[in-house]
Amino acid sequence: MDNKIYFRRAGILLAFPLAYVYARLILVGPLNGWQFSAALTAVSLIFILVSELVRCGRKEFISKNTGETVFWYVMMVLSAITAPFGPSELLSAFAVHLCAVYSVLVSNDILLGGRTGGFIPADLIHGFYVKSFAGFPNFITDWSAFKKEGEKKHNPAAILLAVGFIILMSIFFIISLSFISSIDEDIAASFENFWNFIARYFNNVELDKIIASFVLAIPVCFYLYGLMSRSAKSDGAREKRIGANMASGLERGRKVPCVITCISAGFFVALYIFFFIKRTAYFMGGFTGELPEGKLVAYFAREGFFELVGIMAVNMCVYLTIYLFEKRNNAGKTTLPGRILVTLLMSESIIFAVIAMSKLWLYFSIYGYTPKRMLAMWGTLALGFAALMSILTVNRGKSHFRLGVFFTAVSYIGVSILSWILGSV
């Protein structure tokens, strides 16, 4: 028998336990600290095991996992482990989900762009919705792995009759046992103790949550197994074709003349230059620690921080709009005026990031660590790094989105570990 059949059987047998553990994690109630981390880590490890079993059992040509697959597996587990002391448990749980779905796509080599890159949002949508829901029937059809070669198909009527027979015999056995119990006191006492034990057990384990977890685990099982199985059965050709069509569509959509994009970007650049000149002395207080007269530290540190982060986010949207719609030169690159203005715009974003970090650091140094402050620091750092990658992308004509994604994932784990260190001091 082909060894792959054992992987198929193991994958489908473990799919429902995985879904049940996940459902229990959701319904068991709020878990704090290491309880939440342990439960989330267990779900992550079981997910990796089931994903690999399904991949090895369903993939036509099994290949060793690439370094990128291992990277996303490690990020998923680390996000689960560091969840209780990271900046946000909810964000860590969301990161686990993102890594789980993306790791399935990467391990089966079915990314739209052929690799991690600018299509990652589309890849995640493809995994979360297309592969998962389209693969719902796979949990039923893949049970054919348990059918032996040459074995005839079972008659449904015969199966129902067999089940009915077992139920009837069980009822008869219980009736007979009750008659015997009424005659023999020792058997009656043992029978009563048995049912009391069963009653106490279900009372202690909260039967309602067990039943609710079981019911919730059914659609979760179909969803998770559908994602894994449908991804493993794909050779990636369709995804690469879709990715090529999307890239071609982006190229055809770049019709806005450079004059219009440059004038638009120029307004933003000029606005920020005026703003820097007018407010330089005020914002330098974050670096020097010298506050304007009449300003409290808490007020000064918070004033304008979220607005600065919002401006950085707007600038990133401006850059992406230019990247998507500006007409390219004959070499297929952003025109020179466009590159200059985008470089200035993203450089201003980096300055905004530095100013925001200085204000946050001033607040942090005086009032100490909190998860929200650490989360704000990470978000500012991520936006600043994205601005730097945008400068490299527009000037080199090569996307650095992949590096940005890796940095975001690794930096979040780093911030979570730092949060644990600062929280324990």
ZICOR-V989224 format. One record per backbone hydrogen bond with DSSP energy under -1.0 kcal/mol. NH is the residue of the N-H (numbers start at 1). CO is the residue of the C=O. Records with the same first field share a line. If there is no record, write none. Layout:
NH=CO / CO
This chain:
5=2
6=3
7=3
8=4
9=5
10=6
11=7
12=8
13=9
14=10
18=14
19=15
20=16
21=17
22=18
23=19
24=20
25=21
26=22
27=23
28=24
35=32
37=33
38=34
39=35
40=36
41=37
42=38
43=39
44=40
45=41
46=42
47=43
48=44
49=45
50=46
51=47
52=48
53=49
54=50
55=51
56=52
57=53
58=54
59=55
70=66
71=67
72=68
73=69
74=70
75=71
76=72
77=73
78=74
79=75
80=76
81=77
82=78
92=88
93=89
94=90
95=91
96=92
97=93
98=94
99=95
100=96
101=97
102=98
103=99
104=100
105=101
106=102
107=103
108=104
109=106
110=105
114=111
120=117
123=119
124=120
125=121
126=122
127=123
128=124
129=125
130=125
131=126
133=129
134=130
135=131
136=133
138=135
139=136
140=137
141=137
142=138
143=140
144=141
145=142
146=143
147=144
151=148
159=155
160=156
161=157
162=158
163=159
164=160
165=161
166=162
167=163
168=164
169=165
170=166
171=167
172=168
173=169
174=170
175=171
176=172
177=173
178=174
179=175
180=176
181=177
182=178
183=180
184=180
188=184
189=185
190=186
191=187
192=188
193=189
194=190
195=191
196=192
197=193
198=194
199=195
200=196
201=197
202=198
203=199
204=200
205=201
207=202
210=206
211=207
212=208
213=209
214=210
215=211
216=212
217=213
220=216
221=217
222=218
223=219
224=220
225=221
226=222
227=223
228=224
229=225
230=226
231=227
232=228
233=229
240=236
241=237
242=238
243=239
244=240
245=241
246=242
247=243
248=244
249=245
250=246
251=247
252=248
253=249
254=251
255=253
256=325
261=257
262=258
263=259
264=260
265=261
266=262
267=263
268=264
269=265
270=266
271=267
272=268
273=269
274=270
275=271
276=272
277=273
278=274
279=275
280=276
283=279
284=280
285=282
286=283
287=284
288=284
289=285
295=292
300=296
301=297
302=298
303=299
305=302
308=304
309=305
310=306
311=307
312=308
313=309
314=310
315=311
316=312
317=313
318=314
319=315
320=316
321=317
322=318
323=319
324=320
325=321
326=322
327=256
329=333
332=329
339=335
340=336
341=337
342=338
343=339
344=340
345=341
346=342
347=343
348=344
349=345
350=346
351=347
352=348
353=349
354=350
355=351
356=352
357=353
358=354
359=355
360=356
361=357
362=358
363=359
364=360
365=361
366=362
367=363
368=364
374=370
375=371
376=372
377=373
378=374
379=375
380=376
381=377
382=378
383=379
384=380
385=381
386=382
387=383
388=384
389=385
390=386
391=387
392=388
393=389
394=390
395=391
396=392
397=393
404=400
405=401
406=402
407=403
408=404
409=405
410=406
411=407
412=408
413=409
414=410
415=411
416=412
417=413
418=414
419=415
420=416
421=417
422=418
423=419
424=420
